[in-house]
Amino acid sequence: MVTDRPIVVAGAGAIGCFVGGQLAAAGRRVALLVRPRVKTEIERFGLRLTDFDGSEQKLDAGRLALSEDPAIFHSAGIVLVTVKSADTADIADQIVRHAPQDAVIVLLQNGVGNVAVLNERLGGRRVLAGMVPFNVVAMGEGRFHRSSSGDIQIGEDASNTAAALSVPGLTMRASRDITSVQWGKLIINLNNALSALSDMPLVAQLADRDWRRLFADQMAEGLAALKAAGITPVSATPIPMSWTPSLLRLPDVIFNAILGRTMKIDPEARSSMWQDLKQGRTTEIDYLQGAVIALAEQNRVAVPLMRRIVALVKEAETSGKGSPALSPQQIRGGA
């Protein structure tokens, strides 16, 4: 059975190390396909998992198999794909070459187009889309910190892969409409770019009504594009997606009370796109705003604010100086 074989995390960065570490802490056999820097860090410091609720787990490097060689896929029962979207095709080719034909491939990535890429390259293997609602920050010295709440969702299948992967501290739930769930997460992830451009922690940004109005206006563009394309996104929170722009525009006191009841966010949580700019990496803007802009173009929906945000993120990528620390007014300029 595939569940009796190792779980291999393909491209273990922040999300991959946290998820893989939680699975290993629960007694699962876990292998991480990692970059040399991450391998060296974990071998030296071990793997330390901290959470927004104050909990912590420490694993010695010996609790995990660590490798830079994709041959580590050779006995995998389940492969968790956690690479950046731009690397999906490359990791698919490595899975084809090295993983058993019956291994279940589970995508824990941002965006909505990666399943199609894998299905095209994997030749009929079982591929399940997933959605990770929380942020993880790589803190250095082997520490990976989950900074917001939520349960992972995975496409429903006959083998109930979601239940097989669910462990204490890392709940995974099956979804009958994972594509709509992914679109819902993508709409929320439009804020990643605003976080990256602001240089502010998410909590501080969401506490500021000017930033929330900017997010609401961008989200409204995105929802209009999805509606024109016949897509109904599913919210990852108890709040319906269609209500969210209006809620974001509410006065601070009311909004903060609602947020506190629906989602827990660490005071220092920041988006993965902010981390990418800080470390001089290419962001996933083309797979987030870019996916919505493509829909908008197909259906003749105007998304000027979103186009402006993409241009600003591209400028920040090119400059290589990290976040430009813009204000909401500077971001709106020219929108």
Secondary structure, 3 states (H helix, E strand, C coil): CHHHCCEEEECCCHHHHHHHHHHHHCCCCEEEECCHHHHHHHHHHCEEEEECCCCEEEECHHHCEEECCHHHHHHCCEEEECCCHHHHHHHHHHHHHHCCCCCEEEECCCCCCHHHHHHHHHCCCCEEEEECCCCEEEEECCEEEECECCCEEEECCCCCHHHHHCECCECEEEECCHHHHHHHHHHHHCHHHHHHHHCCCHHHHHCCHHHHHHHHHHHHHHHHHHHHCCCCCCCCCCCCHHHHHHHHCCCHHHHHHHHHHHCCECCCCCCHHHHHHHCCCCCCHHHCHHHHHHHHHHCCCCCHHHHHHHHHHHHHHHHCCCCCCCCHHHHHCCC
